[in-house]
Amino acid sequence: MNYQDLLKEVGGSSGNGKGTLVIRATERHPDHHLWNTRGTWWCHFTVHQPDYTAERIRVSLRTRSLEEARERRDELLNAWPLRKAS
């Protein structure tokens, strides 16, 4: 599954019922949630479900460009209801 497939599944709606995303990204760490594997950027994050379980999401961003990976990560993370971790 790549980020486009996941965006279609989520639908880009904040009321999607897919759980709550908790992020810790800051301006000091602009590459948080990004991972480079053999030249391809991936996005890794955890979604917390209403039943107190969590699902780890790992999805290929299908790019070798860091700038494009950041844009795709942001698009993907913005598709979920968001709760910033303290």
Secondary structure, 3 states (H helix, E strand, C coil): CEHHHHHHHHCCCCCCCCCEEEECCCCCCCCCCEEEECCEEEEEEEEECCCCCEEEEEEECCCCCHHHHHHHHHHHHCCCCEEECC
